Amino acid sequence: MSSGYRSAAVSLPGDPPGGRRAVWVWGIGVAVYFVAVIFRTSLGVAGLDAADRFQVNASALSTFSILQLLVYAGMQIPVGLMVDRFGTRRVLTLGVVLFTAGQLGFAFSPSYGTALASRALLGCGDAMTFISVLRLGTRWFPARRGPMIAQIAALFGMAGNLVSTIFISRTLHGLGWTTTFAGSAFAGVVVLVLLLAFLKDHPEGHEPPPAEHAGVAFVRRQIAASWREPGTRLGMWVHFTTQFPAMFFLLLWGMPFLVEAQGLSRAVAGELLTLIVLSNMVVGLVYGQVIARHHAARAPLALGTVAATALAWAITLLHPGEHAPMWLLITLCAVLGACGPASMIGFDFARPANPPERQGTASGIVNMGGFTASMTTLFAVGVLLDATGDNYRIAFSSVFVLEAVGVVQILRLRSRTARRERERLVASRVEAVHVPV
């Protein structure tokens, strides 16, 4: 099946040629996403500082990331529709303006309430980046490059996480809160200039066909048609199940867990968080190559990642000692690095299930899955920590509940999606043979 699918992808009419110009234009979009992830994850290394600055408990601290992800997840379908309607350049421009304003606002926030509003604004802008970058990739590169392009985009996103983990954490303690967050916002200005100067929605000669956009009726049709595809729903549940075990850890609770529950210094905890990012980057390249060559490997890779993650968490949380040994924490962080690449597999289920004019909407539905799960886990952990007197073992056990829900849905939709893909493959071969003269 994988070779047949790949052949069909190569023979698609009007397939973009790729090339150096495509890499340059797409690279600008990736740079925007890179900066967005720096801003998104900057709170992960500043969680303890934020708690002291605003004098809040665990539940209130988690509200920062929950609100940010709530806005992000809630914006995914609207952003997908916007990308399909207005194109990548306009949506990315708006996104950069919003997340840069949010980062600046967070730097100068005098109170918990204004800081919350700033993170919500940041989440709104951040929500407009990844789907736009995915759409940009489909407009500039051949379809067969889709899995690798998505993984490389995610890799650069994790590089942004690496910047947060290494540099922002250091400047935060060296230069202070306001200087660190305000200074980092300058990166948003840089990518905005590049975006306005050089980014184009598509190469010349590959303009998308004009589509009718009849207001609310069009929106309903786009969402309904995307949701009807089992590949879209499967992609959403794959994203839901694979992304959040590492996301909630990196976004907020990793540093407190490693410092307060495991007794590590901030420096060592930061190195472990960096390991997650480095593992993510390596595994992303491997997963992208494997899926590009063997399309049938998507579901086994996703389910295998879920199983490995659950096992690593279970061994860590059930360890009888007061603190888990360093080798176990290293193993846990290395395994968590596979979560991000596995979540990208969700887009590889939705992409072949939807035509180009629905790619943004379908990607929005998929992307909503993982961030909804991450938001839920952030909230559950914060509430359980307050309720149990900071018992991280009980609080982090909420991971297993969401993983179980997701696995059930993946298994339910897997065969239906495979059947639909086989039907499309047969239809594409018939169209390729019966070409009008």
C-alpha positions in Angstrom: 0.0 0.0 0.0 2.8 2.4 0.8 4.5 2.2 -2.6 1.1 2.6 -4.3 0.2 5.6 -2.3 3.6 7.2 -3.0 3.2 6.7 -6.7 -0.2 8.3 -6.6 1.2 11.3 -4.7 4.0 11.7 -7.3 1.6 11.7 -10.2 -0.8 14.3 -8.8 -1.6 17.0 -11.5 -0.3 20.4 -10.6 2.0 19.1 -7.9 4.4 22.0 -6.8 8.0 21.5 -7.9 9.7 22.3 -4.7 13.3 23.5 -5.1 15.4 26.2 -3.4 12.8 28.9 -3.6 10.3 26.7 -1.9 12.8 26.0 0.9 13.4 29.7 1.3 9.7 30.8 1.4 8.7 27.8 3.6 11.7 28.5 5.8 10.3 32.0 6.6 7.1 30.4 7.7 9.0 27.9 9.8 10.9 30.8 11.4 7.6 32.4 12.5 6.6 29.0 14.1 10.0 28.8 15.7 9.5 32.2 17.4 5.9 31.3 18.4 7.1 28.2 20.2 9.8 30.2 22.0 7.1 32.5 23.3 4.7 29.6 24.0 7.1 27.6 26.1 8.9 30.4 27.8 6.5 30.0 30.8 7.7 26.4 31.2 11.1 27.6 32.5 9.6 30.5 34.4 6.9 28.7 36.3 8.5 29.0 39.7 9.4 32.6 39.1 5.8 33.4 37.9 4.4 31.8 41.1 6.7 34.1 43.2 6.1 37.2 41.1 2.3 37.0 41.2 1.9 35.1 44.5 -0.2 32.3 43.2 -0.7 28.6 44.1 -0.4 25.6 41.8 -3.9 25.8 40.4 -3.6 29.5 39.6 -0.2 28.9 38.0 -1.6 26.2 35.8 -4.3 28.7 34.7 -1.6 30.5 32.7 -0.9 27.6 30.4 -4.5 26.4 30.5 -5.9 29.7 29.3 -3.2 29.9 26.6 -4.0 26.4 25.4 -7.7 27.0 25.7 -7.4 29.9 23.3 -5.1 27.9 21.1 -7.3 24.9 20.9 -10.5 26.9 20.4 -8.9 28.9 17.6 -7.8 25.8 15.5 -10.9 25.3 13.4 -11.4 29.1 12.9 -7.8 29.4 11.9 -8.0 26.5 9.5 -11.0 28.2 7.8 -9.1 31.5 7.7 -6.1 29.8 6.0 -8.4 28.2 3.5 -10.1 31.5 2.8 -7.4 34.2 3.1 -4.2 32.3 2.5 -1.1 31.8 4.6 0.5 35.2 4.4 -2.3 37.2 5.9 -3.0 34.7 8.7 0.7 34.4 9.7 1.0 38.2 9.7 -1.9 38.6 12.1 -0.5 35.7 14.2 2.9 37.4 14.6 1.4 40.7 15.6 -0.7 39.0 18.3 1.9 36.7 19.8 4.5 39.5 19.9 2.0 41.8 21.6 1.2 39.0 24.1 4.9 38.4 24.9 5.4 42.1 25.5 2.3 42.4 27.6 3.5 39.5 29.7 6.9 41.2 30.3 5.3 44.3 31.7 2.2 42.8 33.5 1.9 44.3 36.9 -0.7 41.8 38.1 -1.9 38.2 37.7 -5.0 39.4 35.7 -3.1 41.3 33.1 -0.6 38.5 32.8 -3.4 36.1 32.1 -4.8 38.4 29.4 -1.3 38.6 27.8 -1.0 34.8 27.7 -4.4 34.6 26.1 -3.3 37.0 23.4 -0.1 35.1 22.9 -2.1 31.8 22.5 -4.4 33.5 19.9 -1.4 34.5 17.8 0.4 31.2 18.4 -2.7 29.3 17.1 -2.3 30.9 13.7 1.2 29.6 13.0 1.5 25.8 12.7 -1.5 25.2 10.5 -0.3 28.1 8.2 3.1 26.5 8.0 1.6 23.1 7.1 -0.5 24.7 4.4 2.5 26.6 3.1 4.3 23.3 2.7 1.5 21.7 0.7 1.5 24.7 -1.6 5.3 24.7 -2.3 6.4 21.1 -2.1 5.2 17.8 -3.8 2.7 15.8 -1.9 5.2 12.9 -1.4 7.3 15.3 0.8 4.3 15.9 3.2 5.4 13.7 6.1 9.0 14.9 6.1 8.0 18.5 5.7 5.6 18.3 8.7 8.3 16.6 10.9 11.0 19.2 9.9 8.6 22.0 10.8 7.9 20.3 14.2 11.7 19.9 14.6 12.2 23.6 14.3 9.4 24.2 16.7 11.3 22.0 19.2 14.4 24.0 18.5 12.3 27.0 19.7 11.6 25.0 22.9 15.3 24.4 23.2 15.9 28.2 23.1 13.4 28.6 25.9 15.0 25.9 28.0 18.6 27.0 27.6 18.6 30.8 27.0 15.5 32.2 28.5 16.0 30.2 31.7 19.5 31.7 32.0 18.6 35.3 31.1 15.6 35.1 33.4 17.9 34.7 36.4 20.6 37.0 35.1 18.6 39.9 33.6 15.3 39.6 35.3 11.7 39.1 34.3 10.9 42.2 32.3 14.2 42.4 30.4 14.0 38.7 29.4 10.4 38.7 28.1 10.6 42.1 26.5 13.9 41.4 24.9 12.6 38.1 23.5 9.7 39.9 21.9 12.1 41.5 19.4 12.3 38.2 17.6 8.7 38.6 16.7 9.5 42.0 15.0 12.3 40.3 13.0 10.2 37.5 11.6 7.3 40.0 10.8 9.7 42.0 8.6 10.9 38.8 6.8 7.3 37.6 6.4 6.0 40.9 4.9 9.1 41.2 2.6 9.5 37.7 1.2 6.7 35.2 1.9 4.2 34.2 -0.8 1.3 31.8 -0.5 2.2 29.7 -3.6 4.6 29.5 -6.5 3.8 31.1 -9.8 1.7 28.9 -12.0 0.3 27.0 -9.0 -2.5 29.3 -7.9 -5.3 27.4 -6.1 -8.6 27.3 -8.0 -11.1 29.9 -6.9 -13.5 28.7 -4.3 -16.9 30.0 -3.4 -17.1 31.2 0.2 -20.7 31.7 1.1 -20.4 32.9 4.7 -21.8 30.6 7.4 -23.0 28.0 4.9 -19.5 27.6 3.6 -18.0 27.3 7.1 -20.5 24.6 8.0 -19.8 22.6 4.8 -16.0 22.8 5.3 -16.2 21.6 8.9 -18.8 18.9 8.2 -17.0 17.6 5.2 -13.7 17.4 7.0 -15.2 15.8 10.1 -17.0 13.2 8.0 -13.7 11.8 6.9 -12.5 9.1 9.3 -8.9 10.1 8.5 -9.5 13.5 10.0 -11.0 12.1 13.2 -8.3 9.5 13.5 -5.7 12.2 13.0 -7.2 14.2 15.8 -7.2 11.3 18.2 -3.6 10.4 17.3 -2.6 14.0 18.0 -4.7 13.9 21.2 -3.1 10.8 22.6 0.5 11.3 21.7 1.2 15.0 22.2 0.1 15.8 25.8 2.3 13.5 27.9 5.3 15.6 27.0 3.5 18.9 26.3 2.2 19.4 29.9 5.6 18.5 31.2 7.5 21.0 29.0 4.9 23.8 29.2 4.7 24.0 33.0 5.0 21.0 35.3 8.4 19.5 34.3 10.5 22.0 36.2 8.5 21.9 39.4 8.4 18.1 39.3 12.1 17.7 38.8 13.0 20.4 41.4 10.4 19.9 44.1 9.5 16.2 43.8 12.8 14.8 42.6 15.2 17.2 44.5 17.2 18.3 41.5 18.8 21.7 41.1 17.3 24.0 38.4 20.4 23.5 36.3 20.1 19.7 36.2 16.3 20.0 35.7 16.9 22.3 32.8 19.3 19.8 31.2 16.7 17.0 31.5 14.1 19.3 29.8 16.7 20.0 27.1 17.1 16.2 26.6 13.4 16.0 25.8 13.8 18.6 23.1 16.9 16.9 21.6 15.3 13.5 21.6 12.3 15.0 19.9 14.5 16.4 17.1 16.2 13.1 16.5 13.1 11.0 16.6 11.3 13.5 14.3 13.8 12.9 11.5 13.5 9.2 11.9 9.7 9.1 12.0 9.5 11.4 9.0 11.8 9.2 6.9 10.0 6.0 8.0 6.5 7.3 7.2 7.6 8.8 3.8 8.8 5.3 2.8 6.3 3.1 4.6 2.9 4.7 4.9 1.5 1.7 6.7 3.9 2.4 9.6 1.8 5.4 10.8 -0.5 3.7 13.3 2.1 1.3 14.7 4.5 4.2 15.4 1.8 6.2 17.1 0.5 3.3 19.2 4.1 2.2 20.0 4.9 5.7 21.2 1.9 5.8 23.5 2.8 2.4 25.0 6.4 3.4 25.6 5.3 6.7 27.2 2.8 5.0 29.5 5.4 2.5 30.5 8.0 5.2 31.3 5.6 7.2 33.3 4.4 4.1 35.2 7.9 3.0 36.2 8.8 6.5 37.3 5.7 7.2 39.3 5.7 3.7 40.9 9.4 3.8 41.9 9.5 2.9 45.6 12.2 5.5 46.6 11.6 9.1 47.6 13.4 10.2 44.4 13.6 8.3 41.1 17.2 7.5 40.1 18.9 9.7 37.5 19.0 6.9 34.9 15.2 6.5 35.1 14.6 10.3 34.8 16.9 10.3 31.8 15.0 7.4 30.2 11.7 9.1 30.9 12.8 12.3 29.2 14.3 10.5 26.2 11.0 8.6 25.7 9.0 11.8 26.1 11.0 13.2 23.2 9.0 10.8 20.9 5.7 12.4 21.7 6.0 15.4 19.4 7.0 13.5 16.3 4.3 10.9 17.0 1.7 13.7 17.2 2.7 14.8 13.7 1.4 11.4 12.4 -2.1 12.7 13.0 -1.6 15.2 10.1 -0.5 12.3 7.9 -3.9 10.7 8.4 -5.9 13.8 7.7 -3.8 15.0 4.7 -4.8 12.3 2.2 -8.4 12.3 3.4 -9.1 15.9 2.4 -8.7 17.9 -0.8 -6.4 20.9 -0.9 -9.2 23.4 -0.3 -10.0 21.7 3.0 -6.4 21.1 4.3 -6.4 24.1 6.6 -9.8 23.1 8.2 -8.8 19.5 8.6 -5.4 20.4 10.1 -7.2 22.7 12.5 -9.4 19.8 13.7 -6.3 17.5 14.1 -4.3 20.2 15.9 -7.1 20.8 18.4 -6.8 17.3 19.7 -3.4 17.4 21.3 -3.8 20.8 22.8 -7.2 19.9 24.3 -5.6 17.0 26.0 -2.6 19.1 27.2 -5.0 21.7 28.6 -7.0 19.1 30.4 -3.9 17.5 31.9 -2.5 20.9 33.0 -5.8 21.6 34.8 -6.0 18.1 36.4 -2.4 18.2 37.6 -2.9 21.7 39.2 -6.1 20.7 41.0 -4.7 17.3 42.2 -1.5 18.9 43.5 -3.5 21.4 45.6 -5.9 18.7 46.7 -3.2 16.2 47.7 -0.6 18.5 49.2 1.7 18.4 46.2 1.6 14.7 45.7 3.1 14.5 42.1 2.6 10.7 41.9 -1.2 11.1 42.2 -1.4 14.2 40.1 0.6 12.8 37.2 -1.4 9.6 37.1 -4.1 11.6 35.2 -1.9 11.0 32.2 -3.0 7.4 32.0 -6.7 8.3 31.9 -6.4 10.4 28.8 -4.1 7.9 27.1 -6.6 5.1 27.6 -9.4 7.2 26.1 -7.3 8.1 23.1 -6.1 4.6 22.4 -9.7 3.3 22.3 -10.6 5.9 19.7 -7.5 5.2 17.6 -8.3 1.5 17.5 -11.9 2.2 16.6 -11.1 4.4 13.6 -8.0 2.7 12.3 -9.5 0.1 10.0 -12.2 2.5 8.7 -9.5 5.0 7.7 -7.4 2.4 6.0 -10.4 1.2 3.9 -11.1 4.8 2.8 -7.5 5.3 1.8 -7.5 2.1 -0.3 -10.7 3.2 -2.1 -9.0 6.6 -2.9 -5.9 4.8 -4.1 -8.0 2.7 -6.5 -9.9 5.7 -7.7 -6.7 7.7 -8.4 -5.2 4.9 -10.4 -8.4 4.7 -12.5 -8.3 8.4 -13.2 -4.6 8.1 -14.1 -5.4 5.4 -16.7 -8.5 7.0 -18.2 -7.0 10.4 -19.3 -9.0 12.2 -22.0 -7.0 12.8 -25.2 
